[in-house]
């Protein structure tokens, strides 16, 4: 499979994603100024920072929702420009939002293929192939995420928070050419047990050679799963630390800016 | 995760397996209640074959519209103009046939196409001009009804070719009436549309989570317009069926279509808050309303009580589903866990209350009709 191949080439040589000198202004407000970001295949990069530090804007630029005022994005050393989120998705950069963007009344398979349904033709008329979508969903959930749902018929609203998360992630990883997965506050609304499951999902995705970019307010989660931490403050990157060589105190200091004051 | 979940799958509680069928259980309980009540009160006249035929004939008229309205309501919309669309398109059809000598085989498709165009106008007004669906279709209801009155004045157009009366009240010998076949066919078509096509899938997605639907690249507005077009076409079909049934049409025909159809759909478990659709429920809802109205007639209860009964059924159904939906969202350890045991009881209790209200209503009605001075 393509993932196994990708896992082989992730030797930290070159970043998969390079953002250089990203500036984003909304009218007179500068949301991002001259931000650099590197993300490697097969690692979890956490982006932390206070409210209004520019985390969301940064990933919206990366996923094509916003276009940068200045700066360049490189994917595999090739410059790319996204004029829409769909273009970014086509290049293998996808995002799982905090709200998960699931239609709660549809079953997990319908959600996974929403907007991208599998079909078959009966007498020249195109019908949805619910059976195949269901088996594909089961396969992807099991093979890629190690998750098995108790019922594929139940509406998604009846699933637990972690399972809903799994369905949303499965939707992103179903595309075999997924290379970068952005996760926006995945654990914000979850209890401790569901949080642990979601963090495990993140590690599973990472192990498949995908670059995971995690936005989180919870430093506990960040230190548990990330490889590096990118700290934003007031629209600037104040530093990047290796998680293994840092601690909560240091990162917290960077977030609130205590270091500069000292 | 996998282990605990697979363990669960074998011992799923009864109420959870029941859950997909909740929508159909509500109206079914009420239908049974009516059958039982009538079995005691007026078995001879209610269960006659001709009377059952009457019930089916009445229900058939509403089936196409209930099918289309299920899509509109699932998308969090509403269409209050179907009565006028039915009247206007069949008036136009009647003029084409009577005045301009059109063949009935051409006039009927033209009527349905006209209905679709009126639905298209509704849809465009709602999506392009951002007029709320409630106001938009209510206003267009006035417009269409106005046009019908302008065109037909006070005329009653009557006596149409056989093809039309066959559509409206023809009978397949030894079997069910032709309009019933038409109605059931549209319901089956609607079921397939809902479960097996992009349109149905996106309809639920749009009603369930419009933002998510937009994010995944679904063209929300286009699918909303489709639903209104379908609704218009089905209203016109119902207008054609009504014209055939009465063998006459006038500008003020079909005044109660709107609320009757919406009531049937909502009673059937399709949620006014979007996302929850049940075609089978809509079918049962249509049957229920027709049976209830027929029961009132059979009991010789004054015509005006019908409107009271319909209103009570609508309010209680919407209240029930709103309540159930609120329970869903309370969460606190998964709503299924919290809802499993009380669910069946709640349904029962509610149904009992509803039946109680209905019986009380019928009793009051019977009392009044008994003591009132004979008026003919």
HADDOCK unambig.tbl for C-alpha pairs under 7 A between the chains (distance, minus, plus):
assign (segid A and resid 101 and name CA) (segid B and resid 212 and name CA) 4.36 0.50 0.50
assign (segid A and resid 102 and name CA) (segid B and resid 212 and name CA) 6.11 0.50 0.50
assign (segid A and resid 103 and name CA) (segid B and resid 205 and name CA) 5.30 0.50 0.50
assign (segid A and resid 103 and name CA) (segid B and resid 208 and name CA) 5.24 0.50 0.50
assign (segid A and resid 103 and name CA) (segid B and resid 209 and name CA) 5.17 0.50 0.50
assign (segid A and resid 103 and name CA) (segid B and resid 212 and name CA) 6.73 0.50 0.50
assign (segid A and resid 104 and name CA) (segid B and resid 208 and name CA) 6.06 0.50 0.50
assign (segid A and resid 105 and name CA) (segid B and resid 208 and name CA) 5.91 0.50 0.50
assign (segid A and resid 105 and name CA) (segid B and resid 275 and name CA) 5.73 0.50 0.50
assign (segid A and resid 105 and name CA) (segid B and resid 276 and name CA) 6.38 0.50 0.50
assign (segid A and resid 114 and name CA) (segid B and resid 216 and name CA) 6.75 0.50 0.50
assign (segid A and resid 115 and name CA) (segid B and resid 216 and name CA) 5.61 0.50 0.50
assign (segid A and resid 115 and name CA) (segid B and resid 217 and name CA) 6.12 0.50 0.50
assign (segid A and resid 115 and name CA) (segid B and resid 218 and name CA) 5.90 0.50 0.50
assign (segid A and resid 127 and name CA) (segid B and resid 196 and name CA) 5.36 0.50 0.50
assign (segid A and resid 127 and name CA) (segid B and resid 197 and name CA) 5.24 0.50 0.50
assign (segid A and resid 128 and name CA) (segid B and resid 196 and name CA) 4.87 0.50 0.50
assign (segid A and resid 128 and name CA) (segid B and resid 197 and name CA) 5.39 0.50 0.50
assign (segid A and resid 128 and name CA) (segid B and resid 198 and name CA) 6.90 0.50 0.50
assign (segid A and resid 147 and name CA) (segid B and resid 1 and name CA) 6.70 0.50 0.50
assign (segid A and resid 147 and name CA) (segid B and resid 2 and name CA) 5.86 0.50 0.50
assign (segid A and resid 148 and name CA) (segid B and resid 2 and name CA) 5.19 0.50 0.50
assign (segid A and resid 148 and name CA) (segid B and resid 5 and name CA) 6.99 0.50 0.50
assign (segid A and resid 149 and name CA) (segid B and resid 5 and name CA) 6.38 0.50 0.50
assign (segid A and resid 150 and name CA) (segid B and resid 5 and name CA) 5.05 0.50 0.50
assign (segid A and resid 150 and name CA) (segid B and resid 6 and name CA) 5.75 0.50 0.50
assign (segid A and resid 150 and name CA) (segid B and resid 8 and name CA) 6.48 0.50 0.50
assign (segid A and resid 150 and name CA) (segid B and resid 9 and name CA) 5.19 0.50 0.50
assign (segid A and resid 151 and name CA) (segid B and resid 9 and name CA) 6.83 0.50 0.50
assign (segid A and resid 158 and name CA) (segid B and resid 336 and name CA) 6.56 0.50 0.50
assign (segid A and resid 160 and name CA) (segid B and resid 334 and name CA) 6.69 0.50 0.50
